[in-house]
Amino acid sequence: MADAEGRKPRSDEARGTFRSTGPALDGESSTTSEFALPAGLGAPPAAVSESETTSEFALPEGFAAPRTTGDETAEGSAFSLPRAYDAELTASFTPANGIPLVRLTKEAPWQDRMRTMLRMPVAERPAAEPVQRHEGSSPAVPRVLDLTLRIGELLLAGGEGAEDVEAAMFAVCRSYGLDRCEPNVTFTLLSVSYQPSLVDDPVTASRTVRRRATDYTRLAAVFRLVDDISDPDTAVSLEEAYRRLAEIRRNRHPYAGWVLTGASGLLAGAASVLVGGDVVVFVAAALGAMLGDRLAWVCAGRGLPEFYQFTVAAMPPAAIGVALTLAEVDVKASAVITGGLFALLPGRALVAGVQDGLTGFYITASARLLEVMYLFTGIVAGVLTVLYFGVQLGAKLDPDVALGTTKRPMWQIGASMLLALTFAVLLQQERSTVLLVTLNGGVAWSVYGALRYPGGLSPVASTAIAAGLVGLFGQLLSRYRFASALPYTTAAIGPLMPGSATYFGLLSIAGGDVDDGLVSLTKAVALAMAIAIGVNLGSEISRLFLRVGFAGGRRAAKRTRGF
């Protein structure tokens, strides 16, 4: 114990062991450490403004951080715009593959210009330049959307294709300065959405189409209104557009009811001549069609659906044909019934449905084709009912009699032109377009007859080629007049409608030969599809050679991958 205490150093000796060998500084603690700086090695004096505690992440001496301006906040964000960003010099968004070059000339129809932009992605569309200038503030967005929907409603109710309706709605929106607009058209619903910017809430409006009326005069007037709105040289204010739209709605049909009834009779008579009928057959078919038209008007006045209207309208021509056969009159009763069917076949809805399907509007196309199927079923039900009772009463209706058509080219061309003329009247077309569509119908039948009889081509192929020429000429005429192509194509395809194939199929089913009847009805469906596809293909060919697009070529149809 004594040895341990002897080995313990004294406190003075311990303090002296760690004491610096140099002279002590003023204020320095007498206790030093072995980690103290040796004598003669002094640390550099610290700057007065430098903090005593430093870090290895501190800025090096001589490097100054950029000073912030007074209008900037102290806390930044990763989503804040860079300091060098200038909205006037920098595009808000640039696609990965660059911005495509779009050539949209003023000389091109507005349908082509709007269709070109609709087939482009939203981010690649050029910014809208308002066509209609306003001295004061811009028109209210809800009013522009309401006008757009009202115009689209008239076009869709008149039978226009879904793509052309969207193009018209898009043209109205862009003309009044709404560039981020997305119109959407289905069979009974119209909607349009507008987004002011990427951070603002979108504005959406919709409208339901409940009534449909075939009036191509009103359709042409709406097209002229859209053409004036999209024309930079024509000033159309929002109030003026509303006024003109109200006048279009109030206008009466160009033809009276008795004129439509007479046109229906002449159409059936002309169709009976096409399948080999004579004067007696012409008169009988005309009377049957006019009686069916009046019965359909009565059913419409009672509020019956269109299905029953077609069923009732198909019965009088079939009844007259059966009555002539039972009376043993030396006429082609089959030609009488076939002529009456021509006036009822829904060619307009069929062409519009196939066109919507080919352009990518599959929901609208399905609804239109379903409508065609129901109307066709109504016609079948009416004719089959009469034929069944006629066969039970002993009427001998031989399809071979109607098939033995005499070749009378001049009579048939004249009958086809009369059929196209009366069909144009039934569609309530403008008088200035009746002559052109009549000539187009005569050309269609002439091409069909030349390919079918001297050329020996199949009926389906001949019908498709003739319908393609109808679509081509109709599209060229519509481009010349900056109008819709429907008034120049729908009536012209009347002579090509498969009335005889439909009648032969129904007659075979009524006689118990279901297999032959189904074969004939399948042929009728093939002819109808050939007409619709031919018309659409002719229109697309005219757009292909007179297209308005960009350097990369014409865009594919909407809702496709563009291959």
RODO-2510 file (C-alpha; in nm, 4 decimals, decimal comma):
residues 563
     n   res          X          Y          Z
     1     m     0,0000     0,0000     0,0000
     2     a     0,2851     0,2305     0,0814
     3     d     0,4593     0,1351    -0,2419
     4     a     0,1505     0,2174    -0,4451
     5     e     0,1202     0,5573    -0,2884
     6     g     0,4879     0,6181    -0,3585
     7     r     0,4468     0,5432    -0,7283
     8     k     0,1505     0,7848    -0,7646
     9     p     0,2742     1,1195    -0,9105
    10     r     0,1947     1,4342    -0,7382
    11     s    -0,0536     1,6791    -0,8811
    12     d     0,2076     1,9403    -0,9520
    13     e     0,4202     1,6885    -1,1345
    14     a     0,1177     1,5710    -1,3378
    15     r     0,0350     1,9220    -1,4406
    16     g     0,3933     1,9850    -1,5325
    17     t     0,4118     1,6827    -1,7569
    18     f     0,1474     1,8195    -2,0026
    19     r     0,2616     2,1776    -1,9745
    20     s     0,3923     2,3440    -2,2883
    21     t     0,7654     2,4068    -2,3000
    22     g     0,7116     2,7582    -2,4302
    23     p     0,6028     3,0582    -2,2321
    24     a     0,2385     3,0655    -2,1345
    25     l     0,0077     3,3025    -2,3216
    26     d    -0,2268     3,5411    -2,1535
    27     g    -0,5576     3,3770    -2,0837
    28     e    -0,4278     3,0360    -2,1679
    29     s    -0,5095     2,7585    -1,9349
    30     s    -0,2215     2,6198    -1,7451
    31     t    -0,3349     2,2709    -1,8305
    32     t    -0,2272     2,1620    -2,1774
    33     s    -0,2623     1,8478    -2,3857
    34     e    -0,0330     1,6369    -2,5869
    35     f    -0,2495     1,7300    -2,8874
    36     a    -0,1620     2,0945    -2,8471
    37     l     0,0288     2,2672    -3,1223
    38     p     0,4039     2,2678    -3,0710
    39     a     0,5786     2,5915    -2,9883
    40     g     0,6481     2,8029    -3,2942
    41     l     0,3608     2,6598    -3,4998
    42     g     0,0700     2,8984    -3,4883
    43     a    -0,2725     2,8579    -3,6479
    44     p    -0,3795     3,1234    -3,8975
    45     p    -0,5956     3,3889    -3,7420
    46     a    -0,9688     3,3287    -3,8109
    47     a    -1,1654     3,5826    -4,0100
    48     v    -1,3925     3,8004    -3,8151
    49     s    -1,7052     3,7236    -4,0299
    50     e    -1,6391     3,3507    -4,0556
    51     s    -1,8272     3,1228    -3,8267
    52     e    -1,6216     2,9486    -3,5664
    53     t    -1,7771     2,6092    -3,6530
    54     t    -1,7221     2,5043    -4,0163
    55     s    -1,8101     2,2019    -4,2320
    56     e    -1,6548     2,0160    -4,5194
    57     f    -1,9710     2,1015    -4,7222
    58     a    -1,9095     2,4745    -4,6826
    59     l    -1,8332     2,6778    -4,9921
    60     p    -1,4617     2,7211    -5,0591
    61     e    -1,3031     3,0588    -4,9915
    62     g    -1,3449     3,2916    -5,2852
    63     f    -1,6601     3,1180    -5,4228
    64     a    -1,9741     3,3308    -5,3881
    65     a    -2,3264     3,1879    -5,4173
    66     p    -2,5666     3,3658    -5,6564
    67     r    -2,7704     3,6283    -5,4854
    68     t    -3,1492     3,5887    -5,4959
    69     t    -3,3760     3,8704    -5,5983
    70     g    -3,6278     4,0138    -5,3674
    71     d    -3,9365     3,8770    -5,5518
    72     e    -3,8309     3,5130    -5,5130
    73     t    -3,9418     3,3075    -5,2171
    74     a    -3,6932     3,1568    -4,9831
    75     e    -3,8205     2,8026    -5,0382
    76     g    -3,8186     2,6599    -5,3921
    77     s    -3,9886     2,3576    -5,5475
    78     a    -3,8895     2,0889    -5,7916
    79     f    -4,1959     2,1845    -5,9992
    80     s    -4,1031     2,5540    -6,0195
    81     l    -4,0145     2,6964    -6,3592
    82     p    -3,6414     2,7534    -6,4203
    83     r    -3,5113     3,1124    -6,3893
    84     a    -3,4194     3,1172    -6,7586
    85     y    -3,7682     3,0042    -6,8730
    86     d    -3,9542     3,2400    -7,1026
    87     a    -4,3039     3,1426    -7,2114
    88     e    -4,2787     3,3498    -7,5304
    89     l    -3,9535     3,1863    -7,6412
    90     t    -3,9885     2,8318    -7,5072
    91     a    -4,2572     2,5835    -7,6175
    92     s    -4,4652     2,4471    -7,3311
    93     f    -4,4315     2,0904    -7,4585
    94     t    -4,2255     1,9316    -7,7322
    95     p    -4,2994     1,5699    -7,8301
    96     a    -4,0154     1,3213    -7,8334
    97     n    -4,0397     1,2816    -8,2107
    98     g    -4,0607     1,6561    -8,2730
    99     i    -4,3460     1,8767    -8,3887
   100     p    -4,4810     1,7671    -8,7317
   101     l    -4,5154     2,0065    -9,0181
   102     v    -4,8822     2,0659    -9,0967
   103     r    -4,9907     2,2261    -9,4204
   104     l    -5,3433     2,3633    -9,3929
   105     t    -5,4173     2,5972    -9,6789
   106     k    -5,7162     2,8277    -9,6822
   107     e    -5,8126     2,7075   -10,0311
   108     a    -5,8864     2,3568    -9,9027
   109     p    -6,2353     2,2713    -9,7735
   110     w    -6,2757     2,3142    -9,4023
   111     q    -6,3766     1,9485    -9,3754
   112     d    -6,0293     1,8402    -9,4855
   113     r    -5,8519     2,0879    -9,2603
   114     m    -6,0478     1,9885    -8,9521
   115     r    -6,0328     1,6176    -9,0334
   116     t    -5,6534     1,6407    -9,0638
   117     m    -5,6209     1,7901    -8,7154
   118     l    -5,8753     1,5521    -8,5619
   119     r    -5,6675     1,2589    -8,6815
   120     m    -5,3622     1,4010    -8,5030
   121     p    -5,2819     1,3533    -8,1329
   122     v    -5,3884     1,6449    -7,9156
   123     a    -5,0304     1,7372    -7,8255
   124     e    -4,9291     1,7615    -8,1920
   125     r    -5,2105     1,9874    -8,3112
   126     p    -5,1120     2,3399    -8,4080
   127     a    -5,2320     2,6189    -8,1848
   128     a    -5,5644     2,7680    -8,2821
   129     e    -5,5777     3,1105    -8,4388
   130     p    -5,9263     3,2548    -8,3823
   131     v    -6,0913     3,3128    -8,7181
   132     q    -6,3730     3,5279    -8,5809
   133     r    -6,2242     3,8419    -8,4238
   134     h    -6,3974     4,0271    -8,1431
   135     e    -6,3551     4,3882    -8,0455
   136     g    -6,4242     4,3305    -7,6779
   137     s    -6,3814     4,0232    -7,4651
   138     s    -6,3940     3,6771    -7,6188
   139     p    -6,7307     3,4960    -7,6237
   140     a    -6,8237     3,2911    -7,3212
   141     v    -6,7072     2,9320    -7,3376
   142     p    -7,0496     2,7793    -7,2481
   143     r    -7,2185     2,9669    -7,5322
   144     v    -6,9606     2,8506    -7,7856
   145     l    -6,9998     2,4918    -7,6685
   146     d    -7,3792     2,5193    -7,6845
   147     l    -7,3646     2,6506    -8,0421
   148     t    -7,1272     2,3689    -8,1331
   149     l    -7,3624     2,1056    -7,9932
   150     r    -7,6677     2,2528    -8,1684
   151     i    -7,4882     2,2456    -8,5036
   152     g    -7,3715     1,8895    -8,4448
   153     e    -7,7245     1,7854    -8,3513
   154     l    -7,8691     1,9048    -8,6817
   155     l    -7,5953     1,7319    -8,8794
   156     l    -7,6260     1,4001    -8,6967
   157     a    -8,0074     1,4049    -8,7115
   158     g    -7,9859     1,4690    -9,0870
   159     g    -7,7849     1,1515    -9,1462
   160     e    -7,4322     1,2901    -9,1660
   161     g    -7,1426     1,0601    -9,0809
   162     a    -6,9890     1,0759    -8,7345
   163     e    -6,6478     1,1896    -8,8605
   164     d    -6,7946     1,4810    -9,0561
   165     v    -7,0029     1,5826    -8,7535
   166     e    -6,6915     1,5886    -8,5360
   167     a    -6,5075     1,7901    -8,8005
   168     a    -6,7867     2,0495    -8,8069
   169     m    -6,7950     2,0772    -8,4270
   170     f    -6,4165     2,1087    -8,4135
   171     a    -6,4247     2,3825    -8,6798
   172     v    -6,6754     2,5894    -8,4810
   173     c    -6,4740     2,5620    -8,1594
   174     r    -6,1443     2,6593    -8,3211
   175     s    -6,3014     2,9456    -8,5123
   176     y    -6,4032     3,1085    -8,1834
   177     g    -6,0646     3,0514    -8,0218
   178     l    -6,1162     2,7273    -7,8260
   179     d    -5,8184     2,5183    -7,9286
   180     r    -5,8089     2,2420    -7,6642
   181     c    -6,1448     2,0944    -7,7652
   182     e    -6,2372     1,7291    -7,8024
   183     p    -6,5732     1,6550    -7,9710
   184     n    -6,7212     1,3088    -7,9375
   185     v    -7,0116     1,1714    -8,1433
   186     t    -7,2134     0,8557    -8,0942
   187     f    -7,5442     0,7465    -8,2408
   188     t    -7,7641     0,9492    -8,0034
   189     l    -7,5208     1,1514    -7,7879
   190     l    -7,3012     1,4507    -7,8654
   191     s    -7,0424     1,5847    -7,6237
   192     v    -6,7585     1,8354    -7,6377
   193     s    -6,4899     1,9036    -7,3781
   194     y    -6,2748     2,2162    -7,3530
   195     q    -5,9707     2,2556    -7,1285
   196     p    -5,8439     2,6153    -7,0988
   197     s    -5,4953     2,5090    -6,9864
   198     l    -5,3093     2,2201    -6,8310
   199     v    -5,3890     2,3391    -6,4785
   200     d    -5,7515     2,4519    -6,5253
   201     d    -6,0552     2,2308    -6,4895
   202     p    -6,2128     2,1180    -6,8190
   203     v    -6,5596     2,2320    -6,9263
   204     t    -6,7806     1,9589    -7,0745
   205     a    -7,1248     1,9850    -7,2366
   206     s    -7,3445     1,7215    -7,4009
   207     r    -7,6652     1,6957    -7,6003
   208     t    -7,8942     1,4043    -7,6880
   209     v    -8,0356     1,3539    -8,0379
   210     r    -8,3903     1,2239    -7,9952
   211     r    -8,5514     1,2962    -8,3320
   212     r    -8,4163     1,2251    -8,6786
   213     a    -8,5511     1,3863    -8,9919
   214     t    -8,4208     1,3444    -9,3461
   215     d    -8,3899     1,6955    -9,4878
   216     y    -8,0821     1,7532    -9,7004
   217     t    -8,1810     2,1161    -9,7604
   218     r    -8,1399     2,1864    -9,3904
   219     l    -7,8184     1,9835    -9,3923
   220     a    -7,6733     2,1964    -9,6724
   221     a    -7,7703     2,5163    -9,4880
   222     v    -7,5867     2,4006    -9,1757
   223     f    -7,2780     2,3235    -9,3841
   224     r    -7,2868     2,6735    -9,5307
   225     l    -7,3076     2,8184    -9,1799
   226     v    -7,0038     2,6198    -9,0656
   227     d    -6,8187     2,7220    -9,3812
   228     d    -6,8856     3,0907    -9,3091
   229     i    -6,7820     3,0540    -8,9443
   230     s    -6,4516     2,8919    -9,0413
   231     d    -6,3828     3,1472    -9,3173
   232     p    -6,1520     3,4300    -9,1983
   233     d    -6,2935     3,6639    -9,4639
   234     t    -6,6507     3,6287    -9,3351
   235     a    -6,7340     3,7882    -9,0008
   236     v    -6,9928     3,5808    -8,8145
   237     s    -7,0447     3,6776    -8,4531
   238     l    -7,1869     3,4378    -8,2001
   239     e    -7,5229     3,6172    -8,2040
   240     e    -7,5328     3,6060    -8,5853
   241     a    -7,4578     3,2328    -8,5814
   242     y    -7,7422     3,1729    -8,3344
   243     r    -7,9792     3,3759    -8,5509
   244     r    -7,8940     3,1832    -8,8675
   245     l    -7,9231     2,8531    -8,6833
   246     a    -8,2709     2,9474    -8,5618
   247     e    -8,3748     3,0318    -8,9182
   248     i    -8,2501     2,6946    -9,0385
   249     r    -8,4588     2,5195    -8,7746
   250     r    -8,7732     2,7195    -8,8607
   251     n    -8,7501     2,6657    -9,2361
   252     r    -9,0176     2,4413    -9,3821
   253     h    -8,9376     2,1441    -9,6015
   254     p    -8,8956     2,2395    -9,9691
   255     y    -9,1524     1,9860   -10,0907
   256     a    -9,5092     1,9345    -9,9752
   257     g    -9,6504     1,6053    -9,8504
   258     w    -9,8390     1,5249   -10,1709
   259     v    -9,5192     1,5820   -10,3709
   260     l    -9,3391     1,3280   -10,1534
   261     t    -9,6181     1,0767   -10,2020
   262     g    -9,6074     1,1212   -10,5795
   263     a    -9,2280     1,0909   -10,5768
   264     s    -9,2569     0,7639   -10,3854
   265     g    -9,4917     0,6276   -10,6513
   266     l    -9,2685     0,7371   -10,9405
   267     l    -8,9682     0,5826   -10,7676
   268     a    -9,1425     0,2456   -10,7389
   269     g    -9,2588     0,2649   -11,1019
   270     a    -8,9091     0,3464   -11,2271
   271     a    -8,7655     0,0587   -11,0244
   272     s    -9,0182    -0,1828   -11,1774
   273     v    -8,9055    -0,0785   -11,5253
   274     l    -8,5454    -0,1579   -11,4288
   275     v    -8,6431    -0,5201   -11,3644
   276     g    -8,8411    -0,5645   -11,6883
   277     g    -9,1800    -0,4072   -11,6196
   278     d    -9,4032    -0,2387   -11,8763
   279     v    -9,6544     0,0456   -11,8525
   280     v    -9,9111    -0,1584   -11,6569
   281     v    -9,6452    -0,2702   -11,4117
   282     f    -9,5281     0,0908   -11,3788
   283     v    -9,8760     0,2113   -11,2851
   284     a    -9,9434    -0,0789   -11,0483
   285     a    -9,6124    -0,0337   -10,8659
   286     a    -9,6690     0,3424   -10,8367
   287     l   -10,0169     0,2949   -10,6890
   288     g    -9,8916     0,0370   -10,4388
   289     a    -9,6045     0,2592   -10,3254
   290     m    -9,8261     0,5672   -10,2857
   291     l   -10,0802     0,3689   -10,0826
   292     g    -9,8026     0,2330    -9,8610
   293     d    -9,6623     0,5832    -9,8128
   294     r    -9,9992     0,7178    -9,6981
   295     l   -10,0433     0,4290    -9,4542
   296     a    -9,6963     0,4959    -9,3137
   297     w    -9,7882     0,8630    -9,2614
   298     v   -10,0999     0,7550    -9,0687
   299     c    -9,8923     0,5263    -8,8460
   300     a    -9,6409     0,8043    -8,7865
   301     g    -9,9212     1,0396    -8,6850
   302     r   -10,0393     0,7826    -8,4294
   303     g    -9,6906     0,7644    -8,2786
   304     l    -9,6058     0,4102    -8,3892
   305     p    -9,2339     0,3227    -8,4067
   306     e    -9,0575     0,3281    -8,7409
   307     f    -9,0427    -0,0512    -8,7494
   308     y    -9,4212    -0,0768    -8,7833
   309     q    -9,4290     0,2068    -9,0344
   310     f    -9,2020     0,0096    -9,2686
   311     t    -9,4040    -0,3070    -9,2102
   312     v    -9,7286    -0,1375    -9,3079
   313     a    -9,5718     0,0446    -9,6049
   314     a    -9,4398    -0,2838    -9,7505
   315     m    -9,7811    -0,4509    -9,7596
   316     p    -9,9709    -0,2595   -10,0370
   317     p    -9,7193    -0,3229   -10,3217
   318     a    -9,7064    -0,6923   -10,2315
   319     a   -10,0860    -0,7073   -10,2061
   320     i   -10,1306    -0,5483   -10,5509
   321     g    -9,8833    -0,7942   -10,7027
   322     v   -10,0650    -1,0899   -10,5475
   323     a   -10,4035    -0,9506   -10,6592
   324     l   -10,2841    -0,9187   -11,0212
   325     t   -10,1620    -1,2783   -11,0121
   326     l   -10,4919    -1,4083   -10,8700
   327     a   -10,6808    -1,2096   -11,1348
   328     e   -10,4638    -1,3771   -11,4012
   329     v   -10,3609    -1,0450   -11,5501
   330     d   -10,0760    -1,0849   -11,7979
   331     v    -9,8245    -0,8735   -11,6097
   332     k    -9,5052    -0,9398   -11,4185
   333     a    -9,6383    -0,9272   -11,0652
   334     s    -9,2901    -0,9888   -10,9284
   335     a    -9,1737    -0,6644   -11,0884
   336     v    -9,4561    -0,4784   -10,9109
   337     i    -9,3478    -0,6088   -10,5705
   338     t    -8,9800    -0,5471   -10,6458
   339     g    -9,0508    -0,1877   -10,7443
   340     g    -9,2356    -0,1274   -10,4195
   341     l    -8,9396    -0,2578   -10,2197
   342     f    -8,7018    -0,0089   -10,3827
   343     a    -8,8850     0,2810   -10,2206
   344     l    -8,8431     0,1306    -9,8732
   345     l    -8,4888    -0,0051    -9,8594
   346     p    -8,2886     0,2046    -9,6073
   347     g    -7,9954     0,2889    -9,8316
   348     r    -7,9140     0,6151    -9,6536
   349     a    -7,8740     0,4546    -9,3124
   350     l    -7,6768     0,1648    -9,4603
   351     v    -7,4213     0,3890    -9,6306
   352     a    -7,3817     0,6041    -9,3194
   353     g    -7,3357     0,2979    -9,0965
   354     v    -7,0679     0,1388    -9,3141
   355     q    -6,8917     0,4734    -9,3517
   356     d    -6,8757     0,5174    -8,9733
   357     g    -6,7321     0,1686    -8,9367
   358     l    -6,4649     0,2268    -9,2001
   359     t    -6,3572     0,5545    -9,0390
   360     g    -6,3215     0,4058    -8,6904
   361     f    -6,6515     0,4998    -8,5206
   362     y    -6,7481     0,1449    -8,4350
   363     i    -7,0113     0,2185    -8,1699
   364     t    -7,2009     0,4547    -8,3998
   365     a    -7,1607     0,2143    -8,6930
   366     s    -7,2995    -0,0742    -8,4891
   367     a    -7,6017     0,1315    -8,3874
   368     r    -7,6700     0,2433    -8,7456
   369     l    -7,6386    -0,1087    -8,8848
   370     l    -7,8651    -0,2366    -8,6094
   371     e    -8,1189     0,0260    -8,7144
   372     v    -8,0901    -0,0956    -9,0741
   373     m    -8,1459    -0,4531    -8,9604
   374     y    -8,4631    -0,3599    -8,7724
   375     l    -8,6036    -0,1618    -9,0659
   376     f    -8,5186    -0,4438    -9,3053
   377     t    -8,6854    -0,6911    -9,0713
   378     g    -8,9978    -0,4749    -9,0753
   379     i    -9,0024    -0,4816    -9,4561
   380     v    -8,9523    -0,8581    -9,4536
   381     a    -9,2365    -0,9063    -9,2062
   382     g    -9,4790    -0,7003    -9,4147
   383     v    -9,3962    -0,8648    -9,7484
   384     l    -9,3804    -1,2176    -9,6048
   385     t    -9,7230    -1,1782    -9,4456
   386     v    -9,8821    -1,0846    -9,7788
   387     l    -9,6895    -1,3447    -9,9784
   388     y    -9,7806    -1,6200    -9,7343
   389     f   -10,1527    -1,5514    -9,7678
   390     g   -10,1125    -1,5145   -10,1443
   391     v    -9,9484    -1,8558   -10,1733
   392     q   -10,2216    -2,0075    -9,9545
   393     l   -10,4838    -1,8561   -10,1849
   394     g   -10,3211    -2,0148   -10,4891
   395     a   -10,1223    -1,7263   -10,6320
   396     k    -9,8414    -1,8584   -10,8521
   397     l    -9,5556    -1,6175   -10,8130
   398     d    -9,2650    -1,7481   -11,0190
   399     p    -8,9297    -1,5730   -10,9583
   400     d    -8,8083    -1,6823   -11,3016
   401     v    -9,0596    -1,4475   -11,4641
   402     a    -8,8942    -1,1451   -11,3076
   403     l    -8,5458    -1,2813   -11,3762
   404     g    -8,6096    -1,2862   -11,7485
   405     t    -8,5323    -0,9155   -11,7785
   406     t    -8,5287    -0,7813   -12,1306
   407     k    -8,2228    -0,5782   -12,2217
   408     r    -8,3467    -0,2272   -12,2914
   409     p    -8,0475    -0,0011   -12,2232
   410     m    -8,2085     0,3318   -12,3079
   411     w    -8,5280     0,2557   -12,1134
   412     q    -8,3295     0,1363   -11,8154
   413     i    -8,0980     0,4397   -11,8150
   414     g    -8,4015     0,6683   -11,8300
   415     a    -8,5686     0,4732   -11,5485
   416     s    -8,2532     0,4925   -11,3357
   417     m    -8,2354     0,8707   -11,3788
   418     l    -8,6042     0,9025   -11,2866
   419     l    -8,5431     0,6850   -10,9817
   420     a    -8,2503     0,9042   -10,8702
   421     l    -8,4560     1,2213   -10,9249
   422     t    -8,7511     1,1012   -10,7185
   423     f    -8,5183     0,9694   -10,4488
   424     a    -8,3630     1,3172   -10,4266
   425     v    -8,7081     1,4664   -10,3782
   426     l    -8,7841     1,2172   -10,0999
   427     l    -8,4605     1,3232    -9,9286
   428     q    -8,5743     1,6890    -9,9400
   429     q    -8,2730     1,8018   -10,1414
   430     e    -8,2205     2,1501   -10,2750
   431     r    -8,3501     2,2033   -10,6257
   432     s    -8,0044     2,3073   -10,7454
   433     t    -7,8646     1,9622   -10,6635
   434     v    -8,1430     1,7509   -10,8127
   435     l    -8,0136     1,7682   -11,1710
   436     l    -7,6571     1,6768   -11,0710
   437     v    -7,7627     1,3769   -10,8631
   438     t    -7,9950     1,2632   -11,1440
   439     l    -7,7032     1,2563   -11,3872
   440     n    -7,4910     1,0780   -11,1282
   441     g    -7,7558     0,8077   -11,0940
   442     g    -7,7692     0,7595   -11,4709
   443     v    -7,3907     0,7213   -11,4833
   444     a    -7,4027     0,4665   -11,2005
   445     w    -7,6542     0,2440   -11,3789
   446     s    -7,4730     0,2790   -11,7130
   447     v    -7,1467     0,1589   -11,5558
   448     y    -7,3253    -0,1256   -11,3778
   449     g    -7,5040    -0,2382   -11,6945
   450     a    -7,1868    -0,2230   -11,9054
   451     l    -6,9912    -0,4295   -11,6530
   452     r    -7,2725    -0,6744   -11,5748
   453     y    -7,4106    -0,7661   -11,9194
   454     p    -7,1521    -0,7072   -12,1962
   455     g    -6,8598    -0,7425   -11,9544
   456     g    -6,9930    -1,0532   -11,7783
   457     l    -6,8738    -0,9334   -11,4358
   458     s    -7,0425    -1,0576   -11,1199
   459     p    -7,3293    -0,8466   -10,9792
   460     v    -7,1434    -0,7722   -10,6562
   461     a    -6,8271    -0,6502   -10,8299
   462     s    -7,0259    -0,4454   -11,0844
   463     t    -7,2266    -0,2860   -10,8056
   464     a    -6,9136    -0,1994   -10,6052
   465     i    -6,7421    -0,0335   -10,9020
   466     a    -7,0514     0,1663   -10,9953
   467     a    -7,0990     0,2761   -10,6327
   468     g    -6,7322     0,3765   -10,6183
   469     l    -6,7842     0,6122   -10,9125
   470     v    -7,0904     0,7545   -10,7384
   471     g    -6,8841     0,8269   -10,4279
   472     l    -6,6016     0,9765   -10,6333
   473     f    -6,8239     1,2111   -10,8320
   474     g    -7,0253     1,3021   -10,5238
   475     q    -6,7139     1,3936   -10,3284
   476     l    -6,5805     1,6048   -10,6158
   477     l    -6,9112     1,7898   -10,6427
   478     s    -6,9202     1,8508   -10,2685
   479     r    -6,5641     1,9866   -10,2784
   480     y    -6,6558     2,2180   -10,5632
   481     r    -6,9454     2,3583   -10,3623
   482     f    -6,7887     2,3252   -10,0130
   483     a    -7,0921     2,1248    -9,9016
   484     s    -7,1817     1,7805    -9,7743
   485     a    -7,1357     1,4834   -10,0064
   486     l    -7,4577     1,3106    -9,8966
   487     p    -7,6937     1,5031   -10,1317
   488     y    -7,4786     1,3999   -10,4292
   489     t    -7,4330     1,0316   -10,3421
   490     t    -7,7321     0,8957   -10,1474
   491     a    -7,9946     0,9398   -10,4185
   492     a    -7,7553     0,8293   -10,6952
   493     i    -7,7154     0,4814   -10,5433
   494     g    -8,0923     0,4220   -10,5578
   495     p    -8,0829     0,2282   -10,8890
   496     l    -7,8196    -0,0077   -10,7426
   497     m    -8,0200    -0,1135   -10,4371
   498     p    -8,0846    -0,4909   -10,4167
   499     g    -8,4620    -0,4856   -10,4445
   500     s    -8,4979    -0,7901   -10,6721
   501     a    -8,2629    -1,0088   -10,4651
   502     t    -8,4570    -0,9187   -10,1537
   503     y    -8,7891    -1,0094   -10,3140
   504     f    -8,6628    -1,3410   -10,4486
   505     g    -8,5406    -1,4401   -10,1036
   506     l    -8,8697    -1,3509    -9,9380
   507     l    -9,0684    -1,5305   -10,2072
   508     s    -8,8627    -1,8482   -10,1643
   509     i    -8,9105    -1,8405    -9,7865
   510     a    -9,2852    -1,7889    -9,8281
   511     g    -9,2985    -2,0893   -10,0629
   512     g    -9,1181    -2,3132    -9,8157
   513     d    -8,7758    -2,3141    -9,9814
   514     v    -8,5817    -2,1661    -9,6902
   515     d    -8,2353    -2,2586    -9,8207
   516     d    -8,2754    -2,0764   -10,1519
   517     g    -8,4363    -1,7870    -9,9714
   518     l    -8,1431    -1,7458    -9,7353
   519     v    -7,9008    -1,7640   -10,0282
   520     s    -8,0877    -1,4875   -10,2077
   521     l    -8,1060    -1,2719    -9,8943
   522     t    -7,7333    -1,3229    -9,8412
   523     k    -7,6782    -1,1978   -10,1950
   524     a    -7,8887    -0,8921   -10,1154
   525     v    -7,6771    -0,8203    -9,8075
   526     a    -7,3588    -0,8597   -10,0148
   527     l    -7,4898    -0,6134   -10,2725
   528     a    -7,5825    -0,3648   -10,0011
   529     m    -7,2370    -0,3894    -9,8434
   530     a    -7,0758    -0,3499   -10,1858
   531     i    -7,2735    -0,0291   -10,2384
   532     a    -7,1741     0,1161    -9,9021
   533     i    -6,8069     0,0212    -9,9291
   534     g    -6,7891     0,1413   -10,2897
   535     v    -6,9309     0,4816   -10,2003
   536     n    -6,6883     0,5226    -9,9121
   537     l    -6,3927     0,4027   -10,1198
   538     g    -6,4723     0,6486   -10,3963
   539     s    -6,4834     0,9304   -10,1437
   540     e    -6,1506     0,8254    -9,9933
   541     i    -5,9885     0,8074   -10,3371
   542     s    -6,0932     1,1639   -10,4123
   543     r    -5,9460     1,2778   -10,0792
   544     l    -5,6293     1,0819   -10,1492
   545     f    -5,5538     1,2746   -10,4661
   546     l    -5,6858     1,6070   -10,3395
   547     r    -5,5717     1,5716    -9,9811
   548     v    -5,4563     1,8448    -9,7479
   549     g    -5,1960     1,7032    -9,5119
   550     f    -4,8399     1,7229    -9,3980
   551     a    -4,5164     1,5990    -9,5443
   552     g    -4,5433     1,2585    -9,3796
   553     g    -4,8605     1,1700    -9,5660
   554     r    -5,2237     1,1441    -9,4709
   555     r    -5,3013     1,0289    -9,1197
   556     a    -5,4811     0,7030    -9,0652
   557     a    -5,8376     0,7009    -8,9461
   558     k    -5,9128     0,7949    -8,5910
   559     r    -5,8668     0,5320    -8,3213
   560     t    -5,6234     0,3258    -8,5286
   561     r    -5,2514     0,2749    -8,4912
   562     g    -5,1786     0,4497    -8,8192
   563     f    -5,0029     0,1613    -8,9988
***
